[in-house]
Amino acid sequence: MSLRIIKAGVLDTIQDCGRYGHQHLGINPSGAMDHFSAQLAHALLGNDLNDPVIEMHYHAPHIQFEKETIISLAGADFSPTLNGSPIPMHHPVAVGKSAQLKFERLKNGARTYLAIKQPLQVTKWLGSFSTNIKACAGGWHGRALRKNDVLHFAKEPHLENVLKEKEFLILPWKSQEAVDWRTEISFLIGSEWHWMTEESKEAFQTQWFQLSMDVDRMGYKLSGAVLEQSEHEELVSSAVSFGTVQLLPNGQLIVLMADHQTTGGYPRVAHIISAHLPLLAQKKANDVLQFRLTSLEEAEDKMMLQQKYLQSLQMASKFRMEEYLHAV
């Protein structure tokens, strides 16, 4: 009852929606960079939306399933194949024993998520499955997956009647919600927004910014117009979160991502709205984006729409899954 890593990818980690309530101890939430895609992958299987997923970057891993199961992939499209045959994104797929999952080429996005019908047999740390690499805790032994790692399923699957000796089978439903590749990212004003000059505030909202080569799970450094402060105050180290936009001393910006530090001393000029963090998480080095000011009410509405969609898809998929497995 397991899958084996035949060849490791660039950075493959176990993640869920994050580890909250411990920032006062210096422990950041971690979690999936693209929460929406991670939850979408599980919704397609009718699973709990906070079950663990494997977050993968390109070049992605080569995986062998040592027991039949049902999987789904959501997020970036890395051209997935099973035993050399292409399989679709955002579909549940029944996978036979010894089937091998590979990713042939990068089509779009930065991160893809693998969800499995049977929960992975990993232990929670402080209430979350997410990997905290700096603390060497959570996920799979607190580290990225390596060659020959074997991850067990928590439950025994019984899919012989579904596959009927086929190598894999694409199940007859899918998500209607594709990953959004727009370049416009909505934000709310940060605590130190007023520290910027009026010209810099205008530039922040009208100029294009490019992701530098210095982008990872901790933060995205941006290059663009040099923004200036009208007030040269020193900020006492203050709490930051996933999506906090800080103004660096050189006039450039950094957006804090899932593995961000818990506090920071740079001015917090903006915060990316939660519903648009998945858009940002799928950006790569050299991609461009533009910021758009929004209201708290609009930000909440967008987040509620995402969650309602995921919950309705989860319930529909759970019903379809049970109906389909019982019928075959």
N, C-alpha and C positions, 0 to 999 in steps of 0.2 A: 504494500500500500504506500507507494512513494513516487517521487520524481527525483531524478539525478541530474546534477549539473555536469554536462559533458565538457563544456567549454564556458568559462566565465566571461561575462560581458564587462563593460567599462565600470559600471557601478550598479550592481543588482542587490537590492535590499528589501527586507520585509518591512512593510509599512501598513498603517491604518489611518484613521482620521486624527491621530495625535494624542499626546500625553499632557493633560491639562491639570492645573492646580498645584504645580510645583515650581513655578518660576521664581517664587520668593526664596527658594533654595538653590537657585542658579541652574535649574534643570529645564531646558527649553522643551517645547511641545513636540518637536520633530514632526513625524507624520508625512503623508503623501504630499508631494509638491502640487499635484493636480488632484484636489479632493474630489472634484466632480467626476473625473474619468475613473478614479479608483472606486468610487461608489457605484458608478454606472456599470462597471464590469460585474460587480456583485448583484446589482439589481436585475441584470439579464439572467442570472441564475436563480433568482428568488431567494438569495442569501441575505443575512444580516448585512446592512450597508457598512458596518464598521468591522467586518471580518478582515483578516490580514490579506494583503495582496503582495505580489512581487513587483516592485517598481524597477523599470529597466530603462537604460539609456542606450543610444547607438554608439558603438557596436554592442548589440544585445547578446545574451547567452544562447548556447545550444543546450536544449533540455531534452532528456529522455524520460518518458512516463513508464514507470515499471509496473503500473496497474492502470486499468481503464478508469476514466473519469470524464467529467464534463468541465470544459473551460470556457472562458470568454476573455477577449482582449479589447481594451478600450484606451483611447488617448491617441498618441502619435502613431502613425502608420509606418512600420518598419518592414513591410512586405512579408508577413508571416507565412510559413509553409509547414505542413505536416507531411513527413516522408517525401519531401520534394514537391508536393502539390499545394498551390496557394489556398489559403483559407481567409475568409472575410473578417474584418474588424467589426466589433459591436454586434456579434452573433454568438449564441451559445453553440459550442461544438463538442460532440461526444468523441472522445479520443480512445483508441485501442491500446492494449498493452504493447509496450516496446516502441510506440510511435515516437518520432523525434520532431521536436519543434525547433525551427530555425528562423532567422530573420535575414532576408536577402539584401535589402537596400533601404535606405532612408528616403521616404517619400515626403513626409512633412512632420512637423512637431519635434519635440525634444524628449518626451517621456511616454512610455506605454506601460500598461498595467495588466498583469495576468491574475485573474481570479479563478478559483477552483471550487467546484461544487462541494466537495468535502473539505471542511476547514483544515488548514495546515496545523500540524502538531507542534506549535511553538508556545512558549510560556510568556505570559504577560509580565511586564515590569512596571510597577507603579500604575497599574490599570490600563496599560496599552501594549500592543504587539510591536509598535514602531521601533526601528533600530536607531539607537543613539550612538553613533560611531565614536564620538569623542569620549563618552562615558563607558564605552565598550559594554553596553547593556541593551536589553530588549532585542526583538527580532530573532535572528539566527546567531546566537553566541555574541551578540553585540557587534557584528561586523558584516561586511559585504559578503555575498555568496562567492564561493571558490569552486574550482574544478573538483569533481568527485564528492561534493556535498550531497547528502541524501536527505530530502525533506519528506517526512511521513504524513499521510493523511490521517485525520482523527477518526474517520469512520470508514468502514469497508464498503466500497461501491459494488453494485450489482448491475452491470450494464450489458451482460451477454445478449439479452433479448433485444436490446436497443441496437447494438452494433451489428449483430448477425454476421460476425466474421469480417466486417468491413474494418479498414484501418482507421477511418474516422467518419463522422456523419454530422453535417451541418443541420441543426435543429431549426424548425420552421417558424422562427420569430426573431425579431431584431429590434434594435433601438432606432427610433426615428430622430433622435437627437444626436447630431454629429458634433465633433469638436469645433469650436468657433475660432477661426484664425484671424479675426479682426485685429487691427493695429491700434484702435482707440481704447484706452484704458481709463476707466472712471476712478476718480479719487475724491476724498473728503479732506478738508483743510486740517492741517496738523497744528499742534500746540504752538510751534514756533514759526508758523506761516508768516506772521506779521513782522518777523525779523528780516525778511527779504525786502529789497527795494521794489517799488511799484513796477519798474521796468523788468525786474527779474520775475515777479509774479506773472506779468503778461507773457514773458518768454516761456515760462513753465507751461502755460496753457496753449501756446500757439506754435512753439518750435517742435521739430522732430528730435527725438533722442535715439541713439543707437546703443545696443548692448555691446559692451566691450568684450574682449577675449577673457576677461576676469569674471566669469559667471559660474556659480555652482549652487549647491543646496543651501549655503549660508547667505548668499546675497548676489545681486546683479549690479555691477558697476555700469553706469551709463555715461556716454560721452555726448556732448552737445553744447548748447549755449552756456557760457560761463555765467553762473548766477551769483549775485552779490547780496551781502547783508547790509541793511541800513543800520542795524544795531549790532555792535560787536561785543555782545555779552558772552560770558562763559556759562555753559549749561552744566548744572549738576547732573551726574549720571542718572538717567531716568529710564523708566520701563519702556520697552519697545515690543513690537509684535510682528507677526507675519504680515508683510505688506506695508510696514512703516517705510517712508521715503525720507532719507537723511541727506542733508546738505553738507558736503565735505569741505574742508578748508580751501581746496583748490577750485571751488565753485562748481564742481560736478556733483552728480547724485549717485546714491546707492539705494537700492530697494532691498530690504531684508526679506529673506525667504524662509523656508520651513525650518532650517537648522540655525536660525539666527541666534545671536547672543540674547540674554535676558534683559540687559540694560545697555544703554549707550550714551555717549556724551556729545554727539553731534545734533544740531537742530533737526527736529522732526517736522518737516515742512508739509508733509501730506501723508495720507494713508490710502492705499489701494482698497477699493471696496471688496468684500469677501467674494462676491459673485464673479469678480473679474480676476481674482488670483489664479484660477485655472487658465485663463487666457495668457497671463504673464508666465505661468509655469511651462507653457509649451513654446516659449520663445527661446531662440538659440543665439549664440554669439553672432554679431553683425546684423541681427534683425533690428527693425526700427519700430518705434511706437510713439504715440502722442497721448498726452494726458487731457482728460476732460473733467471739469468740475461737476459734481452732482450733489444731490441732497441726501440727507440721511433717510428720508422717506423712500426715495427712489432706490437707494441701496438696499433697504430692507425688503422692498417689493421684489427686486431682482433675486435676492437670496431665497425668499419664500417661494417664488416660481420654480427655482431650481430644485428645492427640496420637495415640493409637491410633485414635480415631474418624476423625480427619482422614486418617491414612495409609491406613486401610481404604477410605474413600470415594475417595481419590485413585486407588488401585489399581483399584477397581471402575469408576470413571468412565473411567479410561484404557482399560480393556478395552472398555467399552461404546462409547466414542468411536471407537476403531479398528474395532470390529465394525460400528458404524452407518455410518461413512463408507465402509467397504469394501462394505457391502451395497447402498448407494444408488448 
